């Protein structure tokens, strides 16, 4: 569970923008924001080692998706995720909201990894999300 919490916080926020040890008040909302890497491309860094296993052994390859499809799915899934966060549902899994702009051109690599984050959470924790397609909902 600690790996997953760390994974969520590290998903979009650079290491230097927050302190992992600082306690947060109930009113303070945490938010994951996408950031660009050194090459100017949008990227996700997932700390959980099982995520790499999931991407390589379980997830469908990126060639199975179009960028438009992933962008549409991610828009729905981010809204669903943020709805769960705002309502307090699945507090043991969802500890921050995701700042995602569907108008931004993140690129297919980013869109694929973000989509697979939702599939991974479904696979590892059994969180069923309505926005996942049937073949990507593992459980």
C-alpha atoms as an extended CHARMM CRD file, in Angstrom:
* protein
*
       139  EXT
         1         1  UNK       CA              0.0000000000        0.0000000000        0.0000000000  PROA      1               0.0000000000
         2         2  UNK       CA              2.8960000000        2.3580000000        0.7300000000  PROA      2               0.0000000000
         3         3  UNK       CA              4.1890000000        1.8190000000       -2.8120000000  PROA      3               0.0000000000
         4         4  UNK       CA              0.8090000000        2.7220000000       -4.2540000000  PROA      4               0.0000000000
         5         5  UNK       CA              0.5160000000        5.9020000000       -2.2020000000  PROA      5               0.0000000000
         6         6  UNK       CA              4.0170000000        6.9090000000       -3.2340000000  PROA      6               0.0000000000
         7         7  UNK       CA              3.1430000000        5.9920000000       -6.8180000000  PROA      7               0.0000000000
         8         8  UNK       CA              0.1150000000        8.3090000000       -6.8000000000  PROA      8               0.0000000000
         9         9  UNK       CA              2.0290000000       11.2460000000       -5.4000000000  PROA      9               0.0000000000
        10        10  UNK       CA              4.9590000000       10.7380000000       -7.7300000000  PROA      10              0.0000000000
        11        11  UNK       CA              2.7600000000       10.2530000000      -10.7820000000  PROA      11              0.0000000000
        12        12  UNK       CA              2.6440000000       13.8920000000      -11.8300000000  PROA      12              0.0000000000
        13        13  UNK       CA              4.4500000000       15.9660000000       -9.2480000000  PROA      13              0.0000000000
        14        14  UNK       CA              8.2090000000       16.4570000000       -9.5360000000  PROA      14              0.0000000000
        15        15  UNK       CA             10.2190000000       15.3120000000       -6.5390000000  PROA      15              0.0000000000
        16        16  UNK       CA             11.1520000000       18.8340000000       -5.5220000000  PROA      16              0.0000000000
        17        17  UNK       CA              7.6280000000       20.2190000000       -5.3900000000  PROA      17              0.0000000000
        18        18  UNK       CA              6.4980000000       18.5110000000       -2.2340000000  PROA      18              0.0000000000
        19        19  UNK       CA              7.6430000000       16.8920000000        0.9530000000  PROA      19              0.0000000000
        20        20  UNK       CA              6.5510000000       13.3000000000        1.4790000000  PROA      20              0.0000000000
        21        21  UNK       CA              6.7840000000       13.6160000000        5.2530000000  PROA      21              0.0000000000
        22        22  UNK       CA              4.6400000000       16.7130000000        5.6900000000  PROA      22              0.0000000000
        23        23  UNK       CA              1.2070000000       15.9010000000        7.0910000000  PROA      23              0.0000000000
        24        24  UNK       CA             -1.7700000000       17.2670000000        5.1920000000  PROA      24              0.0000000000
        25        25  UNK       CA             -4.8680000000       18.6750000000        6.8180000000  PROA      25              0.0000000000
        26        26  UNK       CA             -8.2490000000       17.2740000000        5.8160000000  PROA      26              0.0000000000
        27        27  UNK       CA             -9.1310000000       20.5290000000        4.0900000000  PROA      27              0.0000000000
        28        28  UNK       CA             -5.9340000000       20.6940000000        2.0730000000  PROA      28              0.0000000000
        29        29  UNK       CA             -6.4480000000       19.0380000000       -1.2990000000  PROA      29              0.0000000000
        30        30  UNK       CA             -3.5510000000       17.3510000000       -3.0050000000  PROA      30              0.0000000000
        31        31  UNK       CA             -3.4500000000       17.3530000000       -6.7540000000  PROA      31              0.0000000000
        32        32  UNK       CA             -1.3790000000       15.4780000000       -9.3040000000  PROA      32              0.0000000000
        33        33  UNK       CA             -0.3220000000       17.6900000000      -12.1930000000  PROA      33              0.0000000000
        34        34  UNK       CA              1.3370000000       16.5410000000      -15.4030000000  PROA      34              0.0000000000
        35        35  UNK       CA              4.8300000000       17.8800000000      -16.0250000000  PROA      35              0.0000000000
        36        36  UNK       CA              7.2840000000       17.8450000000      -18.8980000000  PROA      36              0.0000000000
        37        37  UNK       CA             10.5740000000       15.9640000000      -18.8240000000  PROA      37              0.0000000000
        38        38  UNK       CA             13.9540000000       17.3830000000      -19.8590000000  PROA      38              0.0000000000
        39        39  UNK       CA             13.1780000000       16.7590000000      -23.5340000000  PROA      39              0.0000000000
        40        40  UNK       CA              9.9840000000       18.8220000000      -23.3390000000  PROA      40              0.0000000000
        41        41  UNK       CA              7.7430000000       15.7500000000      -23.6450000000  PROA      41              0.0000000000
        42        42  UNK       CA              5.0020000000       14.8720000000      -21.1990000000  PROA      42              0.0000000000
        43        43  UNK       CA              5.9840000000       11.8720000000      -19.1310000000  PROA      43              0.0000000000
        44        44  UNK       CA              4.8010000000        9.7680000000      -16.2350000000  PROA      44              0.0000000000
        45        45  UNK       CA              7.1750000000        8.3350000000      -13.6950000000  PROA      45              0.0000000000
        46        46  UNK       CA              5.6500000000        5.3890000000      -11.8880000000  PROA      46              0.0000000000
        47        47  UNK       CA              7.6370000000        4.2400000000       -8.8800000000  PROA      47              0.0000000000
        48        48  UNK       CA              5.8180000000        0.9630000000       -8.2170000000  PROA      48              0.0000000000
        49        49  UNK       CA              7.9010000000       -1.9130000000       -9.6520000000  PROA      49              0.0000000000
        50        50  UNK       CA              4.7630000000       -3.9630000000      -10.2750000000  PROA      50              0.0000000000
        51        51  UNK       CA              3.6250000000       -1.2860000000      -12.7170000000  PROA      51              0.0000000000
        52        52  UNK       CA              6.5660000000       -2.1140000000      -15.0100000000  PROA      52              0.0000000000
        53        53  UNK       CA              5.6480000000       -5.7970000000      -14.8020000000  PROA      53              0.0000000000
        54        54  UNK       CA              2.0310000000       -4.8980000000      -15.5770000000  PROA      54              0.0000000000
        55        55  UNK       CA              3.0300000000       -2.8220000000      -18.6310000000  PROA      55              0.0000000000
        56        56  UNK       CA              5.3510000000       -5.4970000000      -20.0070000000  PROA      56              0.0000000000
        57        57  UNK       CA              3.4200000000       -8.6680000000      -19.2420000000  PROA      57              0.0000000000
        58        58  UNK       CA             -0.2720000000       -7.8830000000      -18.8440000000  PROA      58              0.0000000000
        59        59  UNK       CA             -1.2390000000       -4.5910000000      -20.5010000000  PROA      59              0.0000000000
        60        60  UNK       CA             -2.0310000000       -4.4420000000      -24.1880000000  PROA      60              0.0000000000
        61        61  UNK       CA              0.7640000000       -2.8470000000      -26.2280000000  PROA      61              0.0000000000
        62        62  UNK       CA              0.5300000000        0.8180000000      -27.1660000000  PROA      62              0.0000000000
        63        63  UNK       CA              0.0610000000       -0.1820000000      -30.8200000000  PROA      63              0.0000000000
        64        64  UNK       CA             -3.4260000000       -1.4820000000      -29.9210000000  PROA      64              0.0000000000
        65        65  UNK       CA             -4.6630000000        2.0580000000      -29.2310000000  PROA      65              0.0000000000
        66        66  UNK       CA             -4.9700000000        5.3260000000      -31.0810000000  PROA      66              0.0000000000
        67        67  UNK       CA             -4.1020000000        8.5780000000      -29.3620000000  PROA      67              0.0000000000
        68        68  UNK       CA             -7.6510000000        9.8750000000      -29.8790000000  PROA      68              0.0000000000
        69        69  UNK       CA             -9.1030000000        6.7600000000      -28.2320000000  PROA      69              0.0000000000
        70        70  UNK       CA             -6.7700000000        7.0710000000      -25.2380000000  PROA      70              0.0000000000
        71        71  UNK       CA             -7.4760000000       10.7980000000      -24.8620000000  PROA      71              0.0000000000
        72        72  UNK       CA            -11.2290000000       10.1430000000      -24.8310000000  PROA      72              0.0000000000
        73        73  UNK       CA            -10.9110000000        7.2870000000      -22.3320000000  PROA      73              0.0000000000
        74        74  UNK       CA             -8.5430000000        9.2730000000      -20.1000000000  PROA      74              0.0000000000
        75        75  UNK       CA            -10.9820000000       12.1930000000      -20.0200000000  PROA      75              0.0000000000
        76        76  UNK       CA            -13.7050000000        9.9040000000      -18.6930000000  PROA      76              0.0000000000
        77        77  UNK       CA            -11.4020000000        8.0430000000      -16.3240000000  PROA      77              0.0000000000
        78        78  UNK       CA             -9.8880000000       11.2060000000      -14.8420000000  PROA      78              0.0000000000
        79        79  UNK       CA            -13.3980000000       12.5700000000      -14.2390000000  PROA      79              0.0000000000
        80        80  UNK       CA            -14.3960000000        9.3010000000      -12.6000000000  PROA      80              0.0000000000
        81        81  UNK       CA            -11.1910000000        9.2440000000      -10.5090000000  PROA      81              0.0000000000
        82        82  UNK       CA            -11.6480000000       12.8630000000       -9.3900000000  PROA      82              0.0000000000
        83        83  UNK       CA            -15.3030000000       12.1590000000       -8.5830000000  PROA      83              0.0000000000
        84        84  UNK       CA            -14.2260000000        9.3110000000       -6.3120000000  PROA      84              0.0000000000
        85        85  UNK       CA            -11.6100000000       11.5730000000       -4.7400000000  PROA      85              0.0000000000
        86        86  UNK       CA            -14.0710000000       14.4300000000       -4.1390000000  PROA      86              0.0000000000
        87        87  UNK       CA            -16.6660000000       12.0930000000       -2.6390000000  PROA      87              0.0000000000
        88        88  UNK       CA            -14.1390000000       10.3240000000       -0.4120000000  PROA      88              0.0000000000
        89        89  UNK       CA            -14.9520000000        6.9840000000       -1.9950000000  PROA      89              0.0000000000
        90        90  UNK       CA            -12.0330000000        4.5190000000       -2.0600000000  PROA      90              0.0000000000
        91        91  UNK       CA             -9.9500000000        6.6780000000        0.2940000000  PROA      91              0.0000000000
        92        92  UNK       CA             -7.5400000000        3.7980000000        0.8080000000  PROA      92              0.0000000000
        93        93  UNK       CA             -6.6670000000        3.8690000000       -2.9220000000  PROA      93              0.0000000000
        94        94  UNK       CA             -7.3790000000        7.3880000000       -4.2080000000  PROA      94              0.0000000000
        95        95  UNK       CA             -5.5440000000       10.0090000000       -2.1770000000  PROA      95              0.0000000000
        96        96  UNK       CA             -5.2240000000       12.8490000000       -4.6740000000  PROA      96              0.0000000000
        97        97  UNK       CA             -7.0340000000       14.2930000000       -7.6340000000  PROA      97              0.0000000000
        98        98  UNK       CA             -5.5680000000       14.3860000000      -11.1370000000  PROA      98              0.0000000000
        99        99  UNK       CA             -5.1620000000       17.6360000000      -13.0430000000  PROA      99              0.0000000000
       100       100  UNK       CA             -5.6730000000       16.6140000000      -16.6800000000  PROA      100             0.0000000000
       101       101  UNK       CA             -6.5770000000       18.9440000000      -19.5340000000  PROA      101             0.0000000000
       102       102  UNK       CA             -8.1400000000       17.0670000000      -22.4770000000  PROA      102             0.0000000000
       103       103  UNK       CA             -7.3390000000       20.0550000000      -24.7170000000  PROA      103             0.0000000000
       104       104  UNK       CA             -3.5790000000       19.6260000000      -24.1030000000  PROA      104             0.0000000000
       105       105  UNK       CA             -1.5670000000       17.5340000000      -26.5560000000  PROA      105             0.0000000000
       106       106  UNK       CA              0.2560000000       15.1770000000      -24.1790000000  PROA      106             0.0000000000
       107       107  UNK       CA              1.2950000000       12.6730000000      -26.8380000000  PROA      107             0.0000000000
       108       108  UNK       CA              0.4730000000        8.9860000000      -27.1870000000  PROA      108             0.0000000000
       109       109  UNK       CA              3.1410000000        7.7730000000      -24.7230000000  PROA      109             0.0000000000
       110       110  UNK       CA              1.7110000000        9.8900000000      -21.9240000000  PROA      110             0.0000000000
       111       111  UNK       CA             -1.9030000000        9.0470000000      -22.8000000000  PROA      111             0.0000000000
       112       112  UNK       CA             -1.0360000000        5.3270000000      -22.9020000000  PROA      112             0.0000000000
       113       113  UNK       CA              0.7490000000        5.3500000000      -19.5550000000  PROA      113             0.0000000000
       114       114  UNK       CA             -2.0440000000        7.3240000000      -17.8990000000  PROA      114             0.0000000000
       115       115  UNK       CA             -4.6450000000        4.9040000000      -19.2570000000  PROA      115             0.0000000000
       116       116  UNK       CA             -2.5730000000        1.9620000000      -18.0470000000  PROA      116             0.0000000000
       117       117  UNK       CA             -2.3950000000        3.5380000000      -14.5670000000  PROA      117             0.0000000000
       118       118  UNK       CA             -6.1750000000        3.1260000000      -14.3550000000  PROA      118             0.0000000000
       119       119  UNK       CA             -5.9620000000       -0.4270000000      -15.7160000000  PROA      119             0.0000000000
       120       120  UNK       CA             -3.1810000000       -1.1580000000      -13.2090000000  PROA      120             0.0000000000
       121       121  UNK       CA             -5.2450000000        0.1020000000      -10.2720000000  PROA      121             0.0000000000
       122       122  UNK       CA             -8.0380000000       -2.1630000000      -11.4870000000  PROA      122             0.0000000000
       123       123  UNK       CA             -5.6610000000       -5.1170000000      -11.7690000000  PROA      123             0.0000000000
       124       124  UNK       CA             -3.8150000000       -4.6310000000       -8.4860000000  PROA      124             0.0000000000
       125       125  UNK       CA             -6.5490000000       -3.2830000000       -6.1810000000  PROA      125             0.0000000000
       126       126  UNK       CA             -9.7220000000       -4.4120000000       -7.9210000000  PROA      126             0.0000000000
       127       127  UNK       CA            -11.0330000000       -0.8520000000       -8.3250000000  PROA      127             0.0000000000
       128       128  UNK       CA            -13.6170000000       -1.1300000000      -11.0600000000  PROA      128             0.0000000000
       129       129  UNK       CA            -13.8100000000        2.0020000000      -13.1750000000  PROA      129             0.0000000000
       130       130  UNK       CA            -16.6470000000        2.4380000000      -15.6430000000  PROA      130             0.0000000000
       131       131  UNK       CA            -14.3970000000        4.2370000000      -18.1220000000  PROA      131             0.0000000000
       132       132  UNK       CA            -12.1530000000        1.1950000000      -18.6810000000  PROA      132             0.0000000000
       133       133  UNK       CA            -12.9980000000       -0.8540000000      -21.7310000000  PROA      133             0.0000000000
       134       134  UNK       CA            -14.0420000000       -4.4510000000      -21.0590000000  PROA      134             0.0000000000
       135       135  UNK       CA            -10.8270000000       -6.0030000000      -22.2980000000  PROA      135             0.0000000000
       136       136  UNK       CA             -8.6920000000       -3.6840000000      -20.1520000000  PROA      136             0.0000000000
       137       137  UNK       CA            -10.6890000000       -4.2890000000      -16.9790000000  PROA      137             0.0000000000
       138       138  UNK       CA             -8.6480000000       -7.2390000000      -15.7710000000  PROA      138             0.0000000000
       139       139  UNK       CA            -10.7680000000       -8.3990000000      -12.8360000000  PROA      139             0.0000000000
